[in-house]
Each structure stands twice: as C-alpha cells, then as structure tokens.
Amino acid sequence: MKVAIYSRGIEAEQEVQLLTLLEELKRYHVKVCLHKSLAGPRSAVHMLPTDFSIFSKHEDLDDSFDCVISLGGDGTMLDTATLVRNKNIPILGINFGRLGFLASLGKEDVSAAVEALINGTYGTEKRTLLHLDASIPLFGDTPFGLNEFAIHKREFSPMIKIHTYLNGEFLNSYWADGLIVSTPTGSTGYNMSCNGPIVFPDSGSFVITPVAPHNLNVRSIIVPDDNIVSFEVEGRTDDFICMMDARREIVEKDVQLAVKKEDFTVKLVALNENSFLGTLREKLTWGLDKRN
C-alpha cells in the first residue's frame, strides 16, 4: 500500500500525532509520501528511522497511491481536493483543526483509521464539486471547488445586485452583500453560517443562499445540480470578489460568470461507524439538550 500525507503545516504540539501516524503506517509496511510542508529540515519526522518520499504538487500524485491522508481542518481537506482532482484517489481526513465536518476523524482515531485502510474495512462517499466558467481565466488551473462558489461585495463597498439565472431563465435579482452557490458538502460551511439549509451529501442538489439580503422575503433555494447557474452583477463599485472555497479573486463587474456541476467527483473515506447524521449530532451538539 502507498499513501500520501498532506497538511498546510502543523503546530509543534501536533507533531506527536504525526509521528504516531507514521509509526502506525510503518508497522504495516506502508509506503509514505509526505507533502513538503511536513518534511522541512526542522520537522520531527526526521527523528524516525523510516524512509519516505516527498511531493509538492498535484502532478506528483498518480494511480499508484491508494489514499491521501489530510491532516488539518476542513480547509485542509479543500486543499487536498485540489491536489487529487480527477484522479479518484480516496481522501481520509484526520481533524487537527476545530469543527471538522469533512475531516471528521479525531487525532485519537489514527490507529483505527490506519487499520481500516490496511484491512479495507472502510467505505467511500462520492462528493460533487462545482465548476466555474468565466469570460476571463479565474482561479488558475483549479476553477472548481468542493464546498461553494460565492460572489461578494468588496470590503467597504455598498451592497451589490446579483441577477441570477437557471439554465438561462431568470430566477431573481438579489440585493445583498453576496450570493453563495453551495454543494451538499458545502451546505454545512458558509451556507450554514448564512442560515442556509443543510442537505445530505447524496441529495444531487445545489443550494443558492443570499448573504445579508436587503429584502426580508428572500431566502435560500435548493435546485437540482444539473442546472447551470449564471450571474450578472451590478454595483456602485467597478469590481467585486469571487470566492471558490477558500480562494478569492477580484473581478470586474462586466465579467460573465456561470457555475455548474464538475465533470468529476472526489471520494472521501468513511469508517463504518461514521455517518452523516452522526457527524451532524456530534459537531452541532444536537440531542445534547438536558431536556432530552
């Protein structure tokens, strides 16, 4: 078996968990390829008497890898998706961050996660991504995202008007600070923070949610994910912000934008005892009211 391990970088106190993971993988004779952020000259991984290779970009990952392990929070998982792309390599998220809807396994689950990988006692969930088409190049060679695409006004500008269309048919003009188009995976992210609904990962839908709308009767809407959602933006300033997951671009308001379902999906590793409902209950503390 061969695995890659990615992280944005870990704190000094988290190196113990990283060493534990590497020792567990070594025990099963797993070939390890570390991202360069984890293998610097001062990294504790050099304390281990084990061999590992290093990768730095998505081209370094090929079909010889059985899994990519993401160490961090949900933002790290979003980065990992841009590395894996359409290569169909399963992603296992171990939460070194805070809330962790995507990286739902805790640091204490490292041994169980490795054992499940070795024994094949895990499942995978296919997750839909969004793809952005624009009249100018945006987001380099990664115009896709696992969570959401969002249009937002500049920091100190007035609200903007976002004319929105489904397959070319007019939906609504949103007077708001911004507009989110979320995948089911992203429904527990920025969308949820803006009072958007949570939808199941396999629901086959997008959620369109305004950010601070001026009209009180404007609410989120759930649409089938075979729709192409396009936009025209008006405002008193000449530009606005486009966000794809945690990445952002400043865009002139005459740029044409449309999002659709990406042609490929990503696979997230799920241990047998994990479920979407279980994650919701744990992360949102549902059912913990003392009156229950």
N, C-alpha and C positions, 0 to 999 in steps of 0.2 A: 504494500500500500504506500501511496505517496500523497502527502498533504502540503498545502501552502498555508502560512500563517501571516495574516495582515493585521496591522494596527496603525493608527495615526501616531503612536508613541504612547508609552505607559509611564506612570509615575514610579518613583523609586520603591514605594511600598507595595506596588503591584508586581514587582519582579519575582517575588516568591511564587505567585500563582503561575507566572510564565514558566519558571523553572520546573514547577510541578507538572505542568502540561508537557514540557519537553521530556521530562523523565518518564512520564507515562507512555508517550509515543515511542521513546527509545526501548522501553520494556517489551513492546510488541514489534520491534524492528521496523518501524515505520520510517520511510524516507521523508525528511523535513526540508522545506524550502521557506526561509524566513524573508519577510519584506525588509528592505534596507533600514527602515525606521527602527527595527528591533535588533539590528545586528551591528550597531555602531561600536567603535573601539572601546568605549567605556561600559558597554552593555554586560549585564551579568550572565548572558548566555555563553560567553566565552569561558565561564568557570566550569561548564560541563564538558566532560570528556566524550563529546559526541560530534559527529560530522553533520553539517548542514550546508545547503547551498543558499544563495541569496537571489531574490528577484526584485525588480524595481518598477516594472510597467506591465501593462496587460499582455503585451506580446510574449512575455516570459511564461505565461500560463498556457498549457496545451492540454490535449486529451489524456496525457499520462497522469494527470492529477485526479485523485479520487474525491478530494474535498478541499475547500478553502475555509479555514477557521478564522473568524473575525473576532478580535479581542478589543472590546470597547463598548460604546453605547450604540444607539440606533444610527447616529451619524456615521459611525464607522461602518456599519452594515450598508449604508447607502453608498459609501465609497467603494466597498467591496463589490457591490453590484456593477459599478462602472469598470472594475477590473475584470470581472468574469464575463460580462457582456453576454454574447450568444453562444458561449462555449459549453453551456449545460453542465457546468461543474457545480455540485451541491455546495451551499454555503451554510456553515454551522456558526451561529452567533453565541459567544460567551460574554456575558454582560460585565464589563469593567466600568460601566458608566453609572447612570442613575436609574431612570424609569425602565427602559428596555422592553418595548413591545416586540421588536424584531429580534434583538439579542436577549432572548428570554431566559437562557440558562444562566444560573449564578456561578460565581467562582467556585463554590463548593461542589458543583456538579461536574468538574473537569474529569475526574476519574470515570464517572458513569458515562459521560459523553464519549470518551475515547473507547471505552469498552463496547459501547453501542456501534461505533464506527467499525471497529475490528470485527465484531460478530455480525454486522449487517442488520442489527435489530433496531432500525430506525425507519422512519418514513420521510417522504419529501412532499413539500407543498409547492405547486407552481404559482408564482405571483406575477400578475400583469404589470407591465410598465407603460408609461406614457412616452410618446414621441412628438417632438416639436418640429413643425415645418414653418419656416420663416422666409421672407423675401430677401433677407441677408443672412450670412452664416452666424449662428449663435451657438454658444457652448461647445465650440471646437468640434472634436470628433465624438462627443458624448451628448448629443441632443436628446437624451432620454433620461427618465427618472423613475424610481421605484415608488416614491411617495406622492409627489404632486408637482404641478406646474402652477405658478402664480404670477399674476400681474399686480403691481403695487405702485402707488404714487411715490415720488421722491420724498425724502425725509421731511422737508419743510414746505412742500407744495400743497395747494388745496386738493380736495377730492377730485377724482377723475370720473369720466363717464366711459363705461366699457360696453359697447354694443356687442351682443353675443348671439351667435347663430349655431344651430344644429343642422348639419348637412346642408348648409346654405339657407335654411329657413330661420327667420328672426325669432329669437327666444325672448330677450329682454335687454333693456339698457340699464345697467347697474350704475347708479350714482353712489360711489363708495370709495373707501381708501384702497380697495383692491378686490381681486377675484381669484378664487382657488379652484382648480380642477384637480380632484384627488382620485387616486386609485383606491380600491378597497384597502390595500395595505396602508396607504397614507391617511385613511379616514380616522385613524387614532393619533394623527400628528397635528399639523397646523389646522387642518379642517376641524378637528375636535375642539381645538382651542378657540375657534370662531363659532362655536355652537353648532357645527355641522354634525350630521348623524354618523354613527359607527355602523359600518356594513361588513358582512362576512367576507373573508378573502376570496371565496369562490363565487361571489354573487354576480360576476360578469357585468359590472356597472362602473360608472364614474359618478362622483359627487361634485356638483358645482355649488360653491359656497361664497357669498359675498363677505368682504372684510369691512366691518363698520358701515353698513349701508345707511344711506340718508333716509330711505323710505322704510317705515316700520313693517309694512306688509311684504317686504322682500325676504324670502327665506331660501334655504338650501333646496336643491332639486337633485334627485337621483335619476340618471339617464343610462340607457344601455351603452356598453362600451364599444359598440360598433358605430357609434356616432363620431363624426368629425366636428370638433368644437372650434369655431373660428371667432376672431375678435377684431373690432375696430375701436381705437382708443382716442378719446378727446380730452383735452385739459387745458388749463391756462399756462402750463409749462410745456416746453418743447420735447420733453422726454419723460420716461417712467422706468420702473425697474421690472425686469423679468427674472423670475426665480425658478430653477429646476432643482428640486430637493434643496441642498444647502448651497448651491452655486447661484450666482447672480450676474446679470448683465444690465448695463444702462442702455436703453433702446430709444431711438427717436420715435415720436408718436405716429409717423406715417408708415412705419414698418408693418407689414402684413403678417399675422400670426395665426396658426391653427395647430391644435393638438389632436392626436388620435392614439389608438392602441398600438403599441410597438409590435413589430413582427415576431419578436421572441419573448420568452418568459425567463425568469430566474427560478431556481429551485432552492428552497430553504429546508434545512434538515429539521425534523421534528422528532423528538424522542417519543416513545409510545405513550408515556404518561402525560405528555403535554397536549393541550388542546387550546383552541382559540378562546373558548368560554373560560377555561381555567386561567388563561393569561389575563383576560379582562377582570375576572374576580380578584386576582392577585394584585395587578397593577393599579386598579381603580378602587381597591378595597371594598368591592361590592359584597354584600352579605355579612359584613363585619359590624353592622349596627347592633348595639346591645339589646335592642328590642326584638331582634330576630331569634 
